[in-house]
Amino acid sequence: MTRAALLGLCGGILLGGLFLLGVGIKTSLSPADCTDLSEVECSFRRDADQEMGRMQVIVGCGLLALGAAVVVLLRSKARPASS
């Protein structure tokens, strides 16, 4: 039961990491909508969007790595030691 719960949690972490990674890439690459903004405001918005996208990519990759590490850890404990 515990193993199944941990695998479900890892699945959620992996899906969350993939989603965050995708949103971060989209945020980083898509241009900011600068309608009704001054040049200074538009520049600030572009910089803020780029930094937010970069942070989302980093956190998404971290979640993917964490989920993959827990899956590998659970799989290695499940196999009996062969001599």
C-alpha distances in whole Angstrom, upper triangle without the diagonal:
4,5,5,6,9,10,11,12,14,15,17,18,20,21,23,24,26,27,29,30,32,33,34,36,38,39,40,42,43,47,47,48,52,53,55,55,57,57,56,53,52,52,50,47,47,47,44,42,42,41,38,37,37,35,33,33,32,29,28,28,26,23,23,24,21,18,20,20,16,15,18,16,13,15,17,15,13,17,18,22,25,28
4,5,5,6,9,10,10,12,14,15,16,18,20,21,22,24,26,27,28,30,31,32,34,36,37,38,40,42,45,45,47,50,52,54,53,55,55,53,51,50,50,47,45,45,44,41,40,40,38,36,35,35,32,30,30,29,26,25,26,24,21,21,21,18,16,18,17,13,13,16,14,11,13,15,13,12,16,18,21,24,27
4,5,5,6,9,10,10,12,14,15,16,18,20,21,22,24,25,26,28,30,31,33,34,36,37,39,40,43,44,46,49,51,53,52,55,54,53,50,49,49,47,45,44,43,41,39,39,37,35,34,34,31,29,29,28,25,24,24,22,19,19,19,16,14,15,14,11,10,12,11,7,10,12,10,9,13,15,18,21,25
4,5,5,6,9,10,10,12,14,15,16,18,20,21,22,24,25,27,29,30,31,33,34,36,38,39,42,42,44,47,49,52,51,53,53,52,49,48,48,46,43,43,43,40,38,38,37,34,33,33,31,28,28,28,25,23,24,22,19,19,19,17,14,15,16,12,11,14,13,10,12,15,13,12,15,18,21,24,27
4,5,5,6,9,10,11,12,14,15,16,18,20,21,22,24,26,27,28,30,32,33,34,36,37,40,41,42,45,47,49,48,51,51,49,47,46,46,44,41,41,40,38,36,36,35,32,31,31,29,26,27,26,23,22,22,21,17,18,19,16,13,15,16,12,12,15,14,11,14,17,15,14,18,21,23,26,30
4,5,5,6,9,10,10,12,14,15,16,18,20,21,22,24,25,26,28,30,31,32,34,36,39,39,41,44,46,48,47,50,49,48,45,44,44,42,40,39,38,36,34,34,33,30,29,29,26,24,24,23,20,19,20,18,15,15,15,12,10,12,12,8,9,12,11,8,11,14,13,13,16,19,21,25,28
4,5,5,6,9,10,10,12,14,15,16,18,20,21,22,24,25,27,28,30,31,33,34,38,38,40,43,46,48,47,49,49,48,45,44,43,42,39,39,38,36,34,33,32,30,28,28,26,24,23,23,20,18,19,17,14,14,14,12,9,10,11,8,7,10,11,8,10,13,13,12,15,19,21,24,27
4,5,5,6,9,10,11,12,14,15,16,18,20,21,23,24,26,27,28,30,32,33,36,36,38,41,43,45,45,47,47,46,43,42,42,40,38,37,37,34,32,32,31,28,27,28,26,23,23,23,20,18,19,18,14,14,16,14,10,12,14,11,10,14,14,12,14,17,17,16,19,22,25,28,31
4,5,5,6,9,10,10,12,14,15,16,18,20,21,22,24,26,26,28,30,31,34,35,36,39,42,44,43,45,45,44,41,40,40,38,35,35,34,32,30,30,29,26,25,25,23,20,21,20,17,16,17,15,12,12,14,11,8,11,12,10,10,14,14,12,14,17,17,17,20,23,26,29,32
4,5,5,6,8,10,10,12,14,15,16,18,20,21,22,24,25,26,28,30,33,34,36,39,41,43,42,45,44,43,40,39,39,37,34,34,33,31,29,29,27,25,24,23,21,19,19,18,15,14,14,13,9,9,10,8,5,8,9,7,7,10,11,10,12,15,15,16,18,22,24,27,30
4,5,5,6,8,10,11,12,14,15,16,18,20,21,23,24,26,27,28,32,32,34,38,40,42,41,44,43,42,40,38,38,36,34,33,33,31,28,28,27,25,23,23,22,19,18,19,16,14,14,14,11,10,12,11,7,9,12,10,9,13,14,13,14,17,18,17,20,24,26,28,32
4,5,5,6,8,10,10,12,14,15,16,18,20,21,22,24,26,27,30,30,32,35,37,39,38,41,41,40,37,36,36,34,31,31,31,28,26,26,25,22,21,22,20,17,17,18,15,12,14,14,10,10,13,11,8,11,14,12,12,15,16,15,17,20,21,20,23,27,29,32,35
4,6,5,6,9,10,10,12,14,15,16,18,20,21,22,24,25,29,29,31,34,36,38,37,40,39,38,35,34,34,32,30,29,28,26,24,24,23,20,19,19,17,14,14,14,11,9,11,10,6,7,9,8,6,9,11,10,11,14,15,15,17,19,20,20,23,26,28,31,34
4,5,5,6,9,10,10,12,14,15,16,18,20,21,23,24,27,28,31,34,36,38,37,40,39,38,36,34,34,32,30,29,28,26,24,24,23,20,18,19,17,14,14,14,12,9,9,10,7,5,8,8,5,7,11,10,10,13,15,15,16,18,20,20,22,26,28,30,33
4,5,5,6,9,10,11,12,14,15,17,18,20,21,22,26,26,28,32,34,36,35,38,38,37,34,33,33,31,28,28,27,25,23,23,22,20,18,19,17,14,14,15,13,10,11,12,9,8,12,12,9,11,14,14,13,16,18,18,19,22,23,23,25,29,31,33,37
4,5,5,6,8,10,10,12,14,15,16,18,20,21,24,24,26,29,32,34,33,35,35,34,31,30,30,28,25,25,25,22,20,20,20,17,15,16,14,11,12,13,10,7,10,11,7,8,12,11,10,12,15,15,15,18,19,19,21,24,25,25,27,31,33,35,39
4,5,5,6,9,10,10,12,14,15,16,18,20,23,24,26,29,32,34,33,35,34,33,31,29,29,27,25,24,23,21,19,19,18,15,13,14,12,9,9,10,7,4,6,7,5,5,9,9,8,11,13,14,14,17,18,19,20,22,24,25,27,30,32,34,37
4,6,5,6,9,10,11,12,14,15,17,18,22,23,25,28,31,33,32,35,34,33,31,29,29,27,25,24,23,22,19,19,19,16,14,14,14,10,9,11,10,6,8,10,8,7,11,12,11,12,15,16,15,18,20,20,21,24,26,26,28,31,33,35,38
4,5,5,6,8,10,11,12,14,16,16,20,20,22,26,28,30,30,32,32,31,28,27,27,25,23,22,22,20,17,17,17,15,12,14,13,10,10,12,11,7,10,12,10,10,14,15,13,15,18,19,18,21,23,23,24,27,28,29,31,34,36,38,42
4,5,5,6,9,10,10,12,14,15,18,19,21,24,26,29,28,30,29,28,26,24,24,23,20,19,19,17,14,14,14,11,9,11,10,6,7,9,7,5,8,10,9,10,13,14,13,15,18,19,19,22,23,24,25,28,29,30,32,36,37,39,42
4,6,5,6,9,10,11,12,14,17,18,21,24,27,30,28,30,29,28,26,24,24,23,20,19,19,17,14,14,14,12,9,9,9,6,5,8,8,5,7,10,9,9,12,14,14,15,17,19,19,21,23,24,25,27,29,30,32,35,36,38,41
4,5,5,6,9,10,11,12,16,17,19,23,25,28,27,29,28,28,26,24,23,23,20,18,19,18,14,14,15,13,10,11,12,9,8,11,11,8,10,13,13,12,15,17,16,17,20,22,21,23,26,26,27,29,31,32,34,37,39,41,44
4,5,5,6,8,10,10,14,14,16,20,22,25,24,26,26,25,23,21,21,20,17,16,16,15,11,12,13,10,7,10,11,7,8,11,11,9,12,14,14,14,17,19,18,20,23,24,24,26,28,29,30,32,34,34,36,40,41,43,46
4,5,5,6,9,10,13,14,16,19,22,25,23,25,24,23,21,19,19,18,15,14,14,12,9,9,10,7,4,6,7,5,5,8,9,8,10,13,13,14,16,18,18,20,22,23,24,26,28,29,30,32,34,35,37,40,41,43,46
4,5,5,6,8,12,13,17,19,22,25,24,26,24,24,22,20,19,19,16,14,15,14,11,10,11,10,6,8,10,8,7,10,12,10,11,15,15,15,17,19,20,20,23,25,25,26,29,30,31,33,35,35,37,41,42,44,46
4,6,5,6,9,11,14,17,19,23,22,24,23,23,21,18,18,18,15,13,15,14,10,10,12,11,8,10,12,10,10,13,14,13,15,18,18,17,20,22,22,23,26,27,27,29,32,32,33,35,37,38,40,43,44,46,49
4,6,6,8,9,12,14,17,20,19,21,20,20,17,15,15,15,12,10,11,10,6,7,9,8,5,8,10,9,9,13,14,13,15,18,18,19,21,23,23,25,27,28,29,31,33,34,35,37,39,39,41,45,46,48,51
4,6,8,9,13,15,19,21,20,21,19,19,18,15,14,14,12,9,10,10,7,5,8,8,5,7,10,9,9,12,14,13,15,17,19,19,21,23,24,25,27,29,29,31,33,34,35,37,39,40,42,45,46,48,51
4,6,9,12,15,18,21,20,21,20,20,19,16,15,16,13,10,12,13,9,8,11,11,8,10,13,12,12,15,17,16,17,20,21,21,23,25,26,26,29,31,31,32,35,36,37,38,41,42,43,47,47,49,52
4,7,9,12,15,18,17,19,18,19,17,14,14,15,12,10,12,13,9,9,13,12,10,12,15,14,14,17,19,18,20,22,23,23,26,28,28,29,31,33,33,35,37,38,39,41,43,44,45,49,50,52,55
4,7,9,12,15,14,16,14,15,14,10,11,13,10,7,11,12,9,9,13,13,12,14,17,16,17,20,21,21,23,25,26,26,29,31,31,32,34,36,37,38,40,41,42,44,46,47,49,52,53,55,58
4,6,9,12,11,13,12,13,11,8,9,10,7,6,9,10,7,9,12,12,12,15,17,16,18,20,22,21,24,26,26,27,30,31,32,33,35,37,38,39,41,42,43,45,47,48,50,54,55,57,60
4,6,9,9,12,12,13,11,8,11,12,9,9,12,12,10,13,16,15,15,18,20,19,21,24,24,24,27,29,29,30,33,34,34,36,38,40,40,42,44,45,46,48,50,51,53,56,57,60,63
4,6,5,8,8,10,8,5,9,10,8,9,12,13,12,14,17,17,17,20,22,22,23,26,27,27,29,31,32,33,35,37,37,39,41,42,43,45,47,48,49,51,53,54,56,59,60,63,65
4,6,9,10,13,10,9,12,14,11,13,16,16,15,18,20,20,20,23,25,25,26,29,30,30,32,34,35,36,38,40,40,42,44,45,46,48,50,50,52,54,55,56,58,62,63,65,68
4,7,10,12,10,9,13,14,12,14,17,17,17,20,22,22,23,26,27,27,29,31,32,32,35,36,37,38,41,42,42,44,46,47,48,50,52,53,54,56,58,58,61,64,66,68,71
4,7,8,6,6,9,10,9,11,14,14,15,17,19,19,21,23,24,25,27,29,30,30,33,34,35,37,39,40,41,43,45,46,47,49,50,51,53,55,56,57,59,63,64,66,69
4,5,5,6,9,10,10,12,14,15,16,18,20,21,22,24,26,26,28,30,31,32,34,36,37,38,40,42,43,44,46,48,49,51,52,53,55,57,58,59,61,65,66,68,71
4,6,5,6,9,10,10,12,14,15,16,18,20,21,23,24,26,27,29,30,31,33,35,36,37,39,40,42,43,45,47,48,49,51,52,54,55,57,58,60,64,65,67,69
4,5,5,6,9,10,11,12,14,15,17,18,20,21,23,24,26,27,29,30,32,33,34,36,38,39,40,42,44,45,47,48,49,51,53,54,56,57,59,62,63,65,68
4,5,5,6,9,10,10,12,14,15,16,18,20,21,22,24,26,27,28,30,31,32,34,36,37,38,40,42,43,44,46,47,49,51,52,54,55,57,61,61,64,66
4,5,5,6,9,10,10,12,14,15,16,18,20,21,22,24,26,26,28,30,31,33,35,36,37,39,40,42,43,45,46,48,49,51,52,54,56,59,60,62,65
4,5,5,6,9,10,11,12,14,15,17,18,20,21,23,24,26,27,29,30,32,33,35,36,38,39,41,42,44,45,47,48,50,51,53,55,58,59,61,63
4,5,5,6,9,10,11,12,14,15,16,18,20,21,22,24,26,27,28,30,32,33,34,36,37,39,40,42,43,45,46,48,50,51,53,56,57,59,62
4,5,5,6,8,10,10,12,14,15,16,18,20,21,22,24,26,27,28,30,31,32,34,36,37,38,40,42,43,45,46,48,49,51,55,55,58,60
4,5,5,6,9,10,10,12,14,15,16,18,20,21,23,24,26,27,29,30,31,33,35,36,37,39,41,42,43,45,47,48,50,53,54,56,59
4,5,5,6,9,10,11,12,14,15,17,18,20,21,23,24,26,27,29,30,32,33,35,36,38,39,41,42,44,45,47,49,52,53,55,57
4,5,5,6,8,10,11,12,14,15,16,18,20,21,22,24,26,27,28,30,31,33,34,36,37,39,40,42,44,45,47,50,51,54,56
4,6,5,6,9,10,10,12,14,15,16,18,20,21,22,24,25,27,28,30,31,33,34,36,37,39,40,42,43,45,49,50,52,55
4,5,5,6,9,10,11,12,14,15,17,18,20,21,23,24,26,27,29,30,32,33,35,36,38,39,41,42,44,47,48,50,53
4,5,5,6,9,10,11,12,14,15,17,18,20,21,23,24,26,27,29,30,32,33,35,36,38,39,41,43,46,47,49,51
4,5,5,6,9,10,11,12,14,15,16,18,20,21,22,24,26,27,28,30,31,33,34,36,38,39,41,44,45,48,50
4,5,5,6,9,10,10,12,14,15,16,18,20,21,22,24,26,27,28,30,32,33,34,36,37,39,43,44,46,49
4,5,5,6,9,10,11,12,14,15,17,18,20,21,23,25,26,27,29,30,32,33,35,36,38,42,42,44,47
4,5,5,6,8,10,11,12,14,15,16,18,20,21,23,24,26,27,29,30,32,33,35,37,40,41,43,46
4,5,5,6,8,10,10,12,14,15,16,18,20,21,22,24,25,27,28,30,32,33,35,38,39,42,45
4,6,5,6,9,10,11,12,14,15,16,18,20,21,22,24,26,27,28,30,32,33,37,38,40,42
4,5,5,6,9,10,11,12,14,15,16,19,20,21,22,24,26,27,29,30,32,35,36,38,41
4,5,5,6,9,10,10,12,14,15,17,18,20,21,22,24,26,27,29,31,34,35,37,40
4,5,5,6,9,10,11,12,14,16,17,18,20,21,23,24,26,27,29,33,34,36,39
4,5,5,6,9,10,10,12,14,15,16,18,20,21,22,24,26,27,31,32,34,36
4,5,5,6,9,10,10,12,14,15,16,18,20,21,23,24,26,29,30,33,35
4,5,5,6,8,10,11,12,14,15,16,18,20,21,23,25,28,29,32,35
4,5,5,6,9,10,11,12,14,15,16,18,20,21,23,27,28,30,33
4,6,5,6,9,10,10,12,14,15,16,18,20,22,25,25,28,30
4,5,5,6,9,10,11,12,14,15,17,19,21,24,25,27,30
4,5,5,6,9,10,11,12,14,16,17,19,22,24,26,29
4,6,5,6,9,10,11,12,14,15,17,21,22,24,27
4,5,5,6,9,10,11,12,14,16,19,20,22,25
4,5,5,6,9,10,11,12,15,18,19,22,25
4,5,5,6,9,10,11,13,16,18,20,24
4,5,5,6,9,10,11,14,15,18,21
4,5,5,6,9,11,13,14,17,20
4,6,5,6,9,12,14,17,20
4,5,5,7,10,12,15,18
4,5,6,9,9,12,15
4,6,8,9,12,15
4,6,9,12,16
4,6,9,12
4,6,10
4,6
4
